[in-house]
Amino acid sequence: MRNTIDAAPAAAVHPMLGLKKSLRQILKAIPAGSDMYYIDYPVYGNVGDMLILKGAERFFGDNGIRVRARYSADDFEPGIRVPDSCIIVLQGGGNFGDLYPRHQKLRESIVERYPGHRIVILPQTIHFNDEHAYDRTAELFNRHRDLHLFIRDREGFERAKGKFTCNLYLSPDMAHQLYPIAPERAPDKEWMRFLRTDRETNEAQLRAIAGLTGEAFDWDTMLSRSDKRIIYWMGRAMRSRLRAGRLPLQKIWYGQVDRLTGKAIRLFSSYRKVATSRLHGHILCCLMDKENVLFDNSYGKNSNYYRTWTHVCPNARLESF
């Protein structure tokens, strides 16, 4: 029988603590003390996805969940033997659908190839441009006997209830496990614009932000040439199967994740206020209790998330247009 859970933020002194506490419902699917394989952690330049990774790893550690193996999309080979005692856990984020086919294909291949394992997909935003593709994914997922899908916004959750018969949960993003994040310095600048420059940008956003002042960044422009070279070579090394050799690539990469998320925290610390169309620009501000204005992305991901969860944050507001 399908288990559908609609979680509301728990009461807490600070609203962000309530969102963090809401993540504990994940223990229904990954009980404390479990053994698991963690798949599809990010090896690319989206620091927002790195914050999701760090939140997930913090959650596992805080709840005594043992990660027996970790794989990115670069070095996971469907068909690798996963012990029967291990839960397969897939990274959360915003790549569930047909905008980012590489990650969706990996996710679907795992659901298809491991019918006997419990599979948990951490909080995701679902977006398909092609409704038939959504139906095909739902058909595949519904054949699995022990699949648990966490969804980051109420609108996506309600739509999914009409598609899936697997276990569905409404949950905030894993990065909320990182609350609170202390600023690393006192701000000395007023406004930062942290704005998407990729396929999720839209014309309405561009018009709305045209009059904003302040320095402009995105994850890509925050990274230096050296950062980008490291990311490129790490992905290439993992794809070349050096992971199985003498180099501790995963350990090296996790060190880079710490460095790059630290760089983002230092950047955000420099500003009193942030205007952003990046969901994790917004979430990072909320984690730091920093004043921020959120603009939507191309398909409503940001506004849906805000209305579901972060509208309770006293320093955040959604800019409608």
BAFI-3210 file (N, C-alpha, C; in Angstrom, 3 decimals, decimal comma, padded with zeros to 6 digits):
// residues 321
n [1|2|3|4|5|6|7|8|9|10|11|12|13|14|15|16|17|18|19|20|21|22|23|24|25|26|27|28|29|30|31|32|33|34|35|36|37|38|39|40|41|42|43|44|45|46|47|48|49|50|51|52|53|54|55|56|57|58|59|60|61|62|63|64|65|66|67|68|69|70|71|72|73|74|75|76|77|78|79|80|81|82|83|84|85|86|87|88|89|90|91|92|93|94|95|96|97|98|99|100|101|102|103|104|105|106|107|108|109|110|111|112|113|114|115|116|117|118|119|120|121|122|123|124|125|126|127|128|129|130|131|132|133|134|135|136|137|138|139|140|141|142|143|144|145|146|147|148|149|150|151|152|153|154|155|156|157|158|159|160|161|162|163|164|165|166|167|168|169|170|171|172|173|174|175|176|177|178|179|180|181|182|183|184|185|186|187|188|189|190|191|192|193|194|195|196|197|198|199|200|201|202|203|204|205|206|207|208|209|210|211|212|213|214|215|216|217|218|219|220|221|222|223|224|225|226|227|228|229|230|231|232|233|234|235|236|237|238|239|240|241|242|243|244|245|246|247|248|249|250|251|252|253|254|255|256|257|258|259|260|261|262|263|264|265|266|267|268|269|270|271|272|273|274|275|276|277|278|279|280|281|282|283|284|285|286|287|288|289|290|291|292|293|294|295|296|297|298|299|300|301|302|303|304|305|306|307|308|309|310|311|312|313|314|315|316|317|318|319|320|321]
n.u [000,849|000,500|002,333|001,667|002,885|002,333|004,128|004,273|006,073|007,706|006,911|009,050|011,654|012,932|011,954|013,572|014,720|012,498|012,086|014,403|013,957|011,839|013,031|013,506|011,576|012,552|013,772|011,862|012,077|014,801|015,999|017,447|020,773|020,968|022,472|023,819|024,071|025,260|024,321|024,979|026,117|027,202|029,585|030,446|030,080|027,983|027,360|025,202|024,130|026,210|025,834|023,477|024,518|026,306|024,448|022,993|024,989|025,564|023,118|023,061|025,265|024,415|022,387|023,395|023,594|025,088|027,228|028,132|029,218|029,995|028,982|029,356|027,661|029,581|031,164|029,608|028,441|025,686|024,526|026,533|027,293|025,209|025,037|022,475|021,590|021,804|020,452|019,624|020,384|019,559|020,844|019,350|017,699|017,270|016,979|015,211|013,475|013,031|014,825|017,454|018,817|020,879|021,154|018,572|018,320|020,210|019,012|016,611|017,633|018,733|016,470|015,234|017,133|017,572|015,448|014,971|015,921|015,487|014,878|015,641|014,843|016,123|014,936|013,499|012,823|010,320|010,146|008,857|009,017|007,791|004,895|004,359|006,816|006,968|004,876|005,954|008,142|006,799|005,407|007,528|008,636|006,489|006,462|008,329|008,830|009,538|010,009|010,851|010,003|010,909|009,635|010,057|008,254|004,884|003,096|004,307|004,237|001,465|000,746|002,292|001,018|-001,039|000,252|002,124|002,373|004,108|005,836|005,325|006,504|006,328|008,815|011,296|014,350|017,556|019,664|018,820|019,546|021,939|021,562|022,326|024,238|027,038|027,921|031,052|032,312|031,850|029,376|030,302|029,269|026,338|024,152|023,966|023,612|022,552|022,270|020,626|022,165|021,659|019,853|017,495|016,789|014,522|012,556|010,915|012,156|014,570|013,648|012,594|014,797|016,282|016,574|017,991|020,646|024,138|026,776|027,041|026,648|026,912|026,791|028,679|030,223|031,235|033,210|036,694|039,163|040,967|039,410|037,498|039,094|039,941|037,484|036,816|038,928|038,610|036,114|036,812|038,813|037,330|035,583|037,393|037,903|039,829|039,146|039,099|041,717|044,829|044,437|042,745|040,055|037,426|037,706|039,430|037,746|035,606|036,947|037,303|034,631|034,082|035,803|034,773|032,087|032,647|033,832|031,599|030,070|031,708|031,596|028,823|028,683|029,798|027,903|025,055|022,480|020,760|019,747|018,253|017,925|018,547|017,741|019,255|020,880|019,045|018,290|020,773|021,092|018,942|019,852|021,910|020,611|020,207|019,102|017,075|015,882|013,843|013,679|011,770|012,462|012,539|010,344|008,827|009,919|011,256|009,346|007,345|008,714|009,285|006,677|005,838|007,680|009,841|008,603|008,174|010,467|011,889|013,554|013,286|011,795|009,480|009,709|007,225|006,113]
n.v [-001,189|002,244|004,729|007,882|010,893|013,998|016,448|018,969|021,928|021,522|022,894|025,380|027,334|029,023|029,570|028,307|026,231|024,665|023,809|022,329|020,320|019,042|017,408|015,049|013,190|011,672|009,563|007,635|006,268|005,802|004,383|005,350|004,333|002,699|000,941|002,108|002,874|005,662|007,599|009,504|011,897|015,335|016,145|018,601|022,087|023,317|024,922|025,025|022,422|021,183|022,147|020,788|018,179|018,372|018,872|016,477|014,586|015,519|014,973|012,153|011,543|012,707|011,002|008,485|006,940|004,740|005,208|003,127|003,084|005,429|007,071|008,997|010,400|010,043|007,812|005,653|002,473|001,014|-002,066|-002,764|-004,620|-004,354|-004,771|-006,798|-005,829|-003,110|000,125|001,878|005,117|008,104|011,224|014,366|017,323|019,427|018,090|016,189|014,948|016,034|018,021|017,650|015,192|013,306|012,739|011,920|009,625|007,972|007,695|006,366|004,021|002,791|002,325|000,449|-001,632|-002,561|-004,115|-005,433|-004,001|-001,507|001,728|005,102|008,359|011,381|014,706|016,244|018,508|018,124|018,252|018,095|018,771|017,306|015,609|012,958|011,767|012,067|010,352|007,908|007,641|007,478|005,085|003,248|003,633|002,854|000,141|-000,749|-002,257|-001,149|001,727|005,062|008,346|011,620|014,883|018,331|020,480|021,658|021,820|020,157|017,798|017,304|016,906|014,650|012,721|011,939|010,473|008,570|005,425|004,668|005,231|008,444|011,620|014,854|017,184|019,439|020,806|019,105|020,735|022,231|020,918|021,978|024,243|026,295|028,520|030,339|033,667|034,500|036,882|040,387|042,156|044,368|045,493|046,491|045,373|042,255|040,731|037,635|035,606|033,435|032,150|030,273|027,566|027,784|030,394|033,162|035,451|037,209|037,328|038,575|041,101|042,016|042,272|044,191|046,794|046,537|047,232|046,627|044,148|041,409|037,900|034,371|030,823|029,847|032,124|032,761|030,932|030,401|030,279|028,292|026,788|025,756|024,222|022,230|020,990|020,025|018,175|016,408|015,197|014,000|012,217|010,486|009,404|007,983|005,805|005,931|005,973|003,417|002,906|003,942|006,561|008,555|009,609|010,353|011,308|013,450|015,032|015,615|017,257|019,446|020,192|021,123|023,327|024,926|025,421|026,818|029,043|030,178|030,867|032,810|034,757|035,447|036,394|038,889|040,716|042,689|042,279|040,152|039,618|037,147|034,554|031,991|029,006|027,876|030,004|031,576|029,735|029,445|032,069|032,055|030,081|031,480|033,484|035,854|038,825|038,549|038,587|036,748|035,694|034,149|031,053|029,632|027,865|027,965|026,777|028,071|029,849|028,021|026,513|028,447|029,193|026,837|026,283|028,280|030,710|031,193|032,235|034,971|036,868|036,710|037,265|036,838|037,939|038,890|038,813]
n.w [000,000|-000,774|000,926|001,866|002,863|004,213|005,336|007,795|008,811|011,899|015,146|016,446|018,019|016,191|012,809|010,854|012,265|012,570|009,916|009,551|011,453|010,234|008,384|009,651|009,114|007,079|008,241|008,364|006,020|005,787|008,278|011,445|012,013|009,803|006,984|003,928|000,372|-001,316|-004,012|-006,946|-006,089|-006,458|-008,948|-010,194|-011,108|-009,628|-006,842|-005,175|-005,303|-004,033|-001,443|-000,859|-000,847|001,363|003,391|003,323|004,024|006,576|007,778|007,629|009,295|011,735|012,436|012,733|010,424|008,246|005,619|003,231|000,699|-001,887|-004,849|-007,798|-010,704|-012,553|-011,970|-011,278|-012,102|-013,367|-012,225|-010,575|-007,657|-004,923|-001,496|000,024|002,434|002,349|001,880|-001,065|-001,793|-003,345|-004,466|-003,631|-005,071|-007,954|-010,373|-011,312|-013,860|-017,283|-017,973|-017,276|-018,466|-018,070|-015,298|-014,719|-016,304|-015,063|-012,540|-013,233|-014,334|-012,113|-010,500|-012,119|-012,281|-009,705|-008,269|-005,883|-003,746|-001,176|-002,292|-002,016|-002,826|-002,263|-001,252|-004,045|-006,757|-009,147|-012,610|-015,782|-019,191|-021,128|-020,943|-021,484|-021,035|-018,289|-017,541|-018,406|-016,704|-014,237|-014,602|-014,673|-012,085|-010,510|-010,704|-008,953|-005,778|-003,341|-003,123|-002,333|-002,506|-002,081|-002,161|-002,989|-003,012|-002,553|-004,754|-006,711|-005,249|-004,963|-007,646|-008,170|-006,668|-008,274|-010,147|-009,191|-007,451|-005,583|-002,414|-001,203|-000,131|001,321|001,608|002,964|001,501|001,596|002,379|004,532|006,812|007,562|009,053|011,899|009,758|010,354|009,486|007,957|008,160|008,902|007,039|004,374|002,161|000,324|-001,534|-003,217|-006,369|-007,198|-009,656|-011,958|-014,894|-016,755|-018,365|-016,937|-016,673|-017,186|-019,232|-017,803|-015,330|-016,082|-016,873|-014,450|-012,774|-013,922|-012,969|-010,630|-008,381|-007,566|-007,247|-009,549|-009,600|-010,347|-009,714|-011,518|-012,218|-009,790|-009,390|-009,800|-012,481|-011,801|-009,976|-011,774|-013,446|-011,681|-011,096|-013,644|-014,136|-012,019|-012,602|-015,026|-014,204|-012,582|-014,457|-015,959|-014,495|-012,543|-009,995|-008,982|-008,670|-007,225|-006,377|-004,029|-004,957|-004,228|-001,584|-002,066|-003,666|-001,900|-000,152|-001,845|-002,147|000,437|000,413|-001,694|-000,947|001,357|000,210|-001,049|001,216|002,365|000,349|000,349|002,932|002,748|002,008|002,880|001,943|-000,390|-003,690|-005,514|-008,007|-007,786|-006,253|-004,188|-003,594|-002,278|-000,191|001,110|002,088|003,911|005,665|006,783|008,048|006,608|004,995|002,131|-001,283|-003,340|-006,675|-009,278|-011,086|-014,429|-014,496|-012,179|-009,917|-007,755|-006,602|-005,864|-003,966|-002,040|-001,222|-000,111|001,966|002,783|003,199|005,813|006,850|008,408|007,197|004,476|001,253|-001,450|-004,725|-006,789|-010,189]
ca.u [000,000|001,290|002,398|001,792|003,034|002,371|004,698|004,302|007,192|007,445|007,053|010,395|011,947|013,205|011,333|014,544|014,860|011,337|012,337|015,430|013,338|010,975|013,819|013,564|010,655|013,338|014,106|010,843|012,560|016,194|016,025|018,718|021,605|020,937|023,580|023,322|024,926|024,845|024,579|024,737|026,589|027,608|030,983|030,314|030,279|026,812|027,637|023,939|024,058|027,192|025,179|022,582|025,383|026,783|023,313|022,692|026,037|025,356|021,946|023,474|026,104|023,641|021,447|024,081|023,397|026,425|027,361|029,110|029,868|029,498|029,261|028,805|027,206|030,769|031,850|028,690|028,069|024,519|024,891|027,443|026,583|024,901|024,591|021,036|021,302|022,014|019,463|020,188|019,908|019,931|020,962|018,240|018,018|016,292|017,245|014,270|012,651|013,670|015,776|018,815|018,583|021,919|020,837|017,307|018,571|020,876|018,001|015,688|018,333|018,888|015,159|014,955|018,115|017,641|014,053|014,888|016,445|014,808|015,483|015,145|015,259|016,052|014,012|013,695|011,779|009,996|009,694|008,936|008,404|007,030|004,029|004,500|008,033|006,591|004,086|006,855|008,899|005,887|005,138|008,718|008,765|005,377|006,734|009,243|008,023|009,982|010,588|010,438|010,318|010,687|009,372|010,397|007,239|003,522|002,480|004,861|003,761|000,069|000,732|002,886|000,046|-001,846|001,110|002,895|001,809|005,168|005,740|005,605|006,639|006,622|009,954|012,217|015,635|018,525|020,575|018,331|020,235|023,131|021,242|022,636|025,576|027,475|028,712|032,480|032,805|030,785|029,177|030,776|028,625|024,895|023,370|024,541|022,693|023,027|021,234|020,844|022,586|021,593|018,604|016,332|016,516|013,372|012,506|010,306|013,214|015,518|013,021|012,384|016,057|017,036|016,859|018,708|022,054|024,977|027,583|026,288|027,351|026,207|027,769|029,756|031,100|031,892|034,352|037,873|039,651|041,560|038,288|036,888|040,026|039,877|036,208|036,915|039,838|038,037|035,129|037,501|039,493|036,333|035,087|038,446|037,988|040,931|038,604|039,432|043,158|045,471|044,072|041,497|039,374|036,264|038,199|039,935|036,618|034,879|037,718|036,968|033,277|034,214|036,456|033,918|030,960|033,216|034,002|030,277|029,679|032,479|031,053|027,522|028,915|030,266|026,774|023,951|021,257|020,985|018,641|018,703|017,017|019,053|017,073|020,190|021,282|018,003|018,387|021,990|020,773|018,102|020,718|022,753|019,716|020,539|017,980|017,158|014,714|013,886|013,002|011,459|013,163|011,722|009,142|008,127|010,556|011,586|008,128|006,678|009,458|009,079|005,310|005,717|008,574|010,660|007,815|008,208|011,742|011,589|014,425|013,136|010,524|009,388|009,364|006,299|006,042]
ca.v [000,000|003,460|005,565|009,275|011,709|015,432|016,945|020,410|022,276|021,381|024,121|025,560|028,718|029,720|028,817|027,442|025,013|023,853|023,160|021,311|019,205|018,329|016,407|013,793|012,198|010,807|008,358|006,613|005,501|005,422|004,408|005,604|003,144|001,909|000,919|002,612|003,339|007,011|007,669|010,725|013,144|016,211|016,449|019,667|023,381|023,901|024,907|024,715|020,977|020,829|022,392|019,644|017,055|018,559|018,682|015,043|013,911|015,903|014,224|010,766|011,492|013,039|009,926|007,197|006,193|004,388|005,222|002,085|003,420|006,655|007,131|010,097|009,957|009,771|006,545|004,565|001,584|000,193|-003,468|-003,014|-005,355|-003,648|-005,772|-006,821|-005,104|-001,672|000,956|002,721|006,484|008,985|012,644|015,254|018,508|019,919|017,502|015,102|015,329|015,926|019,102|017,161|013,779|012,399|012,320|011,197|008,285|007,206|007,407|005,355|002,745|002,188|001,806|-000,731|-002,712|-003,019|-004,268|-006,041|-003,104|-000,253|002,884|006,370|009,550|012,514|015,736|016,700|019,194|017,370|019,074|017,510|019,496|016,315|014,873|011,521|011,331|011,940|009,129|006,746|007,532|007,003|003,661|002,510|003,700|002,152|-001,301|-001,081|-002,607|-000,464|002,988|006,190|009,576|012,855|015,971|019,559|021,538|021,124|021,655|018,934|016,680|017,024|016,315|013,313|011,778|011,430|009,712|007,497|004,594|004,425|006,046|009,846|012,467|016,267|017,441|020,501|020,460|018,574|021,775|022,778|020,253|022,761|025,427|027,616|028,797|031,654|034,449|034,455|038,247|041,393|042,660|045,725|045,913|046,504|044,407|041,355|040,050|036,270|035,368|032,340|032,480|029,005|027,236|028,066|031,826|033,523|036,849|037,990|037,560|039,556|042,424|042,421|042,588|045,158|048,008|046,275|047,612|045,691|043,229|040,244|036,617|033,098|029,817|029,741|033,286|032,753|030,020|030,872|029,352|027,152|025,970|025,062|023,181|021,125|020,290|019,296|017,035|015,421|014,433|013,178|011,132|009,504|008,698|007,100|004,686|006,057|005,768|002,065|002,815|004,360|007,917|008,658|010,702|010,813|012,111|014,708|015,841|016,115|018,399|020,557|020,614|021,961|024,583|025,751|025,920|027,848|030,232|030,776|031,472|034,054|035,737|035,912|037,127|040,239|041,568|042,780|041,809|039,391|039,372|035,915|033,637|030,659|028,495|027,703|031,322|031,894|028,856|029,800|033,272|031,660|029,366|032,488|034,523|037,059|039,369|038,185|038,672|035,609|035,764|032,802|030,520|029,556|027,022|028,082|026,013|028,904|030,334|026,880|026,148|029,514|029,133|025,611|026,210|029,379|031,903|031,391|032,840|036,400|037,729|036,363|037,553|036,461|039,021|038,408|039,641]
ca.w [000,000|-000,822|002,112|001,447|004,067|003,974|006,577|008,031|009,669|013,324|015,907|016,974|018,386|014,942|011,703|010,169|013,053|012,239|008,625|009,802|012,159|009,290|007,667|010,404|008,533|006,196|009,010|008,077|004,866|006,090|009,744|012,117|012,116|008,565|006,033|002,655|-000,720|-001,707|-005,449|-007,730|-005,480|-007,560|-009,296|-011,184|-010,492|-008,979|-005,411|-004,513|-005,162|-003,006|-000,161|-000,659|-000,467|002,729|004,279|003,378|004,801|007,974|008,245|007,847|010,480|012,933|012,741|012,796|009,175|007,749|004,164|002,928|-000,579|-002,519|-006,280|-008,588|-012,028|-013,366|-011,704|-010,950|-013,207|-013,037|-012,234|-009,470|-006,618|-003,680|-000,511|000,284|003,672|002,148|001,187|-002,121|-001,584|-004,448|-004,144|-003,899|-005,866|-008,914|-011,689|-011,578|-015,003|-018,588|-018,234|-017,010|-018,764|-017,569|-013,935|-014,744|-016,848|-014,002|-011,525|-013,748|-014,505|-010,785|-010,113|-012,933|-012,084|-008,314|-007,826|-004,562|-002,719|-000,896|-002,957|-001,472|-003,568|-001,348|-001,759|-005,415|-007,521|-010,359|-013,737|-017,119|-020,303|-021,887|-020,026|-021,760|-020,346|-016,871|-017,406|-018,544|-015,461|-013,194|-014,858|-014,242|-010,634|-009,873|-010,716|-007,860|-004,608|-002,114|-003,589|-001,499|-003,234|-001,330|-003,114|-002,274|-003,015|-002,446|-006,079|-007,288|-004,442|-005,304|-008,994|-008,114|-006,098|-009,378|-011,065|-008,557|-006,392|-004,609|-001,210|-001,475|001,050|001,112|002,488|002,551|000,906|002,543|002,868|005,798|007,922|007,881|009,867|011,327|009,225|010,835|008,530|008,243|008,324|008,904|005,669|004,089|000,926|000,531|-002,312|-004,214|-007,271|-007,453|-010,654|-012,899|-016,254|-017,478|-019,063|-016,096|-016,680|-018,010|-019,620|-016,731|-014,347|-016,615|-016,810|-013,059|-012,102|-014,726|-012,225|-009,393|-008,308|-006,838|-008,040|-010,028|-009,615|-010,388|-009,276|-012,506|-012,162|-008,481|-009,455|-010,523|-013,507|-011,099|-009,485|-012,910|-013,904|-010,718|-011,311|-014,910|-014,025|-011,107|-013,355|-016,013|-013,498|-012,162|-015,646|-016,480|-013,555|-011,598|-008,646|-008,556|-008,529|-005,980|-005,990|-003,239|-005,633|-003,477|-000,464|-002,638|-004,116|-000,739|000,308|-002,728|-001,797|001,634|000,044|-002,556|-000,162|002,214|-000,623|-001,210|002,489|002,508|-000,595|000,833|004,173|002,447|001,630|003,827|001,303|-001,612|-004,620|-006,180|-008,695|-007,473|-005,063|-003,085|-003,141|-001,305|000,978|001,834|002,860|005,044|006,605|007,415|008,563|005,848|004,234|000,715|-002,149|-004,261|-007,970|-009,754|-012,257|-015,641|-014,419|-010,907|-008,835|-006,596|-005,944|-005,232|-002,766|-001,059|-000,680|000,677|003,116|003,322|003,511|007,265|007,233|008,570|006,392|003,050|000,592|-002,852|-005,643|-007,819|-011,395]
c.u [000,884|001,189|002,623|001,804|003,189|002,838|004,615|005,495|006,811|007,652|008,455|010,589|012,180|012,593|012,312|014,817|013,678|011,519|013,380|014,826|012,431|011,728|013,848|012,579|011,382|013,725|013,036|011,303|013,999|016,328|017,418|019,478|021,636|022,296|023,038|024,447|024,374|025,279|024,161|025,101|027,249|029,125|030,916|030,212|029,072|026,992|026,359|023,773|025,091|026,628|024,184|023,382|025,834|025,651|022,954|023,715|025,924|024,183|022,319|024,290|025,332|022,732|022,078|023,869|024,756|026,436|028,484|029,844|029,201|029,900|028,653|028,247|028,384|031,333|030,923|028,345|026,860|024,845|025,898|026,665|026,439|024,421|023,101|020,661|021,367|020,847|020,201|019,547|020,455|019,872|019,683|018,654|016,890|016,480|016,364|013,338|013,446|014,565|017,222|018,830|019,650|021,572|019,526|017,489|019,263|019,853|017,080|016,367|018,518|017,567|014,852|015,858|018,173|016,234|013,922|015,373|015,450|015,589|014,810|015,714|015,034|015,360|014,398|012,532|011,560|009,536|009,940|008,306|007,465|006,212|004,124|005,755|007,760|005,817|004,962|007,680|008,025|005,595|006,304|008,806|007,684|005,561|007,643|008,461|008,394|010,721|009,980|010,936|009,918|010,631|009,424|009,314|005,843|002,876|002,986|004,388|002,324|-000,048|001,240|001,904|-000,883|-001,074|001,681|002,056|002,869|004,975|006,184|005,616|006,885|007,687|010,741|013,533|016,634|019,465|020,108|018,969|021,455|022,831|021,723|024,047|025,949|028,222|030,178|033,094|031,615|030,621|029,688|030,218|027,119|024,203|024,270|023,407|023,276|022,000|021,612|021,267|022,483|020,209|017,358|016,062|015,262|013,342|011,915|011,333|014,166|014,940|012,939|013,674|016,834|017,422|017,636|020,150|022,821|025,728|026,768|027,179|026,366|027,211|028,953|030,731|031,769|033,178|035,489|038,238|040,243|040,474|037,708|037,796|039,992|038,609|036,270|037,771|039,330|036,999|035,781|038,194|038,500|035,798|036,123|038,723|039,226|040,463|038,988|040,933|043,634|045,018|042,756|040,626|038,190|036,689|038,707|038,765|035,823|035,635|037,450|035,560|033,306|034,802|035,513|032,676|031,437|033,421|032,674|029,832|030,437|031,945|029,746|027,682|029,262|029,124|025,691|022,674|021,594|019,679|019,054|017,578|017,524|018,386|018,053|020,967|020,331|018,150|019,644|021,770|019,934|018,918|021,597|021,938|019,997|019,333|018,145|015,812|014,861|013,066|012,797|012,405|012,149|010,428|008,502|008,738|010,735|010,338|007,382|007,381|009,223|007,696|005,100|006,485|009,106|009,908|007,819|009,489|011,599|012,408|014,265|011,787|010,622|008,967|008,469|006,276|005,195]
c.v [001,237|004,210|006,994|010,151|013,155|016,073|018,449|020,724|022,151|022,714|024,206|027,027|029,547|028,913|027,898|026,162|024,079|023,120|022,052|020,080|018,393|017,245|015,064|012,749|011,264|009,517|007,281|005,702|005,015|005,453|004,710|004,292|002,275|001,912|001,336|002,832|004,691|007,256|009,017|011,990|013,991|016,328|017,416|020,980|024,038|023,803|024,678|023,222|020,466|021,081|021,282|018,435|017,191|018,397|017,218|014,304|014,267|015,118|012,772|010,648|011,745|011,903|008,538|006,326|005,981|004,338|004,266|002,336|004,659|006,650|008,407|009,527|009,589|008,383|005,413|003,782|000,771|-001,286|-003,796|-003,686|-004,499|-004,691|-005,663|-005,980|-003,595|-001,025|001,766|004,100|007,376|010,446|013,409|016,424|018,910|019,332|016,295|015,562|015,254|017,113|018,632|015,641|012,833|011,864|011,546|009,778|007,402|006,771|006,278|004,007|002,044|001,601|000,515|-001,906|-003,262|-003,166|-004,804|-005,164|-001,987|000,867|004,138|007,503|010,747|013,697|016,354|017,603|018,413|018,344|018,334|018,481|018,589|015,467|013,367|010,963|011,160|010,640|007,883|006,548|006,974|005,512|002,800|002,477|002,873|000,642|-001,721|-001,262|-001,829|000,825|004,141|007,477|010,789|014,022|017,294|020,629|020,934|020,896|020,378|017,692|016,304|016,411|014,880|012,291|011,210|010,570|008,445|006,716|004,220|005,356|007,476|010,645|013,906|016,672|018,648|019,937|020,006|019,638|022,369|022,103|021,056|023,958|025,256|027,657|030,218|032,391|034,459|035,844|039,185|041,937|044,092|046,258|045,737|045,348|043,536|040,787|038,681|035,604|034,251|032,881|031,245|028,800|027,535|029,562|032,095|035,031|037,726|038,307|038,644|040,967|042,927|042,874|043,678|046,393|047,790|046,745|046,549|044,768|041,979|039,015|035,511|032,073|029,775|030,914|033,438|031,928|030,635|029,881|028,098|026,222|025,126|023,970|021,982|020,308|019,447|018,038|015,989|014,561|013,506|011,994|010,068|008,719|007,718|005,922|004,751|005,857|004,403|001,889|003,364|005,733|007,927|009,796|011,240|011,705|013,462|015,614|016,399|017,280|019,635|021,077|021,515|023,330|025,490|026,243|026,978|029,152|030,950|031,473|032,782|035,146|036,315|036,730|038,585|041,221|041,553|042,163|041,114|039,303|038,187|035,192|032,201|030,172|028,369|028,965|031,777|031,044|029,166|031,069|032,928|030,915|030,324|033,595|035,877|037,518|039,043|038,306|037,570|035,909|034,342|032,377|030,341|028,770|026,995|027,331|026,858|029,360|029,202|026,474|027,181|029,396|027,887|025,712|027,556|030,692|032,192|032,090|034,356|037,317|037,513|036,855|037,158|037,658|038,452|039,366|038,938]
c.w [000,000|000,497|001,650|002,680|003,667|005,277|006,634|008,923|011,142|014,026|016,491|017,288|017,133|013,801|010,979|010,948|012,818|010,929|008,779|010,481|011,239|008,521|008,389|009,888|007,571|006,913|008,879|006,941|005,055|007,607|010,291|012,279|010,880|007,865|004,674|001,659|-001,163|-003,145|-006,027|-006,962|-006,569|-007,707|-010,470|-010,407|-009,860|-007,466|-004,607|-004,304|-004,157|-001,612|000,158|-000,186|000,988|003,742|004,439|004,235|006,284|008,571|008,534|009,133|011,758|013,364|012,697|011,574|008,531|006,223|003,795|001,608|-001,130|-003,984|-006,861|-009,884|-012,913|-013,153|-011,266|-012,195|-012,778|-013,220|-011,159|-008,339|-005,365|-002,669|-000,214|001,501|003,506|001,407|000,123|-002,002|-002,687|-004,007|-004,472|-004,774|-006,791|-010,293|-011,987|-012,695|-016,279|-018,932|-018,116|-017,211|-018,205|-016,182|-013,891|-015,271|-015,813|-012,954|-011,995|-013,927|-013,167|-010,309|-010,858|-012,576|-010,658|-007,735|-006,402|-003,431|-002,406|-001,577|-002,430|-002,317|-002,649|-002,017|-003,093|-005,837|-008,811|-011,438|-015,047|-018,110|-021,089|-020,919|-020,245|-021,089|-018,852|-016,652|-017,508|-017,281|-014,343|-013,363|-014,385|-012,719|-009,941|-009,891|-009,563|-006,558|-003,348|-002,470|-002,789|-002,150|-002,396|-002,311|-002,360|-002,242|-003,103|-003,817|-006,750|-006,565|-004,815|-006,695|-008,962|-007,553|-007,171|-010,351|-010,429|-007,559|-005,371|-003,411|-001,501|-000,174|000,601|002,116|002,022|002,051|001,979|003,092|004,193|007,008|008,379|008,789|011,308|010,754|009,644|009,733|008,943|008,420|008,392|007,496|005,527|002,772|001,099|-000,189|-003,173|-005,053|-007,583|-008,353|-011,617|-014,250|-017,151|-018,079|-018,232|-015,930|-017,513|-018,250|-018,513|-015,646|-014,829|-016,571|-015,366|-012,395|-012,817|-013,919|-010,938|-009,484|-007,533|-007,773|-008,388|-010,083|-009,972|-009,891|-010,224|-012,404|-010,799|-008,504|-010,262|-011,630|-012,879|-010,560|-010,622|-013,456|-012,976|-010,928|-012,578|-014,755|-013,037|-011,825|-014,352|-015,351|-013,061|-013,348|-016,199|-015,556|-012,668|-010,163|-008,098|-008,347|-007,203|-005,503|-005,201|-003,768|-004,842|-002,315|-000,952|-003,017|-002,939|-000,099|-000,534|-002,452|-000,572|001,278|-000,736|-001,824|000,831|001,463|-000,823|000,071|002,707|001,585|-000,069|002,118|003,923|002,200|002,696|003,265|-000,010|-002,398|-005,492|-006,909|-008,590|-006,197|-003,908|-002,752|-002,046|-000,038|001,785|002,659|004,087|006,095|007,396|008,067|007,919|005,048|002,754|000,031|-003,201|-005,509|-008,479|-010,870|-013,388|-015,467|-013,023|-009,741|-007,581|-005,848|-005,252|-003,942|-001,660|-000,413|000,179|001,991|003,617|003,503|005,002|007,720|007,286|007,673|004,889|002,538|-000,872|-003,672|-006,736|-008,980|-012,440]
res [m|r|n|t|i|d|a|a|p|a|a|a|v|h|p|m|l|g|l|k|k|s|l|r|q|i|l|k|a|i|p|a|g|s|d|m|y|y|i|d|y|p|v|y|g|n|v|g|d|m|l|i|l|k|g|a|e|r|f|f|g|d|n|g|i|r|v|r|a|r|y|s|a|d|d|f|e|p|g|i|r|v|p|d|s|c|i|i|v|l|q|g|g|g|n|f|g|d|l|y|p|r|h|q|k|l|r|e|s|i|v|e|r|y|p|g|h|r|i|v|i|l|p|q|t|i|h|f|n|d|e|h|a|y|d|r|t|a|e|l|f|n|r|h|r|d|l|h|l|f|i|r|d|r|e|g|f|e|r|a|k|g|k|f|t|c|n|l|y|l|s|p|d|m|a|h|q|l|y|p|i|a|p|e|r|a|p|d|k|e|w|m|r|f|l|r|t|d|r|e|t|n|e|a|q|l|r|a|i|a|g|l|t|g|e|a|f|d|w|d|t|m|l|s|r|s|d|k|r|i|i|y|w|m|g|r|a|m|r|s|r|l|r|a|g|r|l|p|l|q|k|i|w|y|g|q|v|d|r|l|t|g|k|a|i|r|l|f|s|s|y|r|k|v|a|t|s|r|l|h|g|h|i|l|c|c|l|m|d|k|e|n|v|l|f|d|n|s|y|g|k|n|s|n|y|y|r|t|w|t|h|v|c|p|n|a|r|l|e|s|f]
***
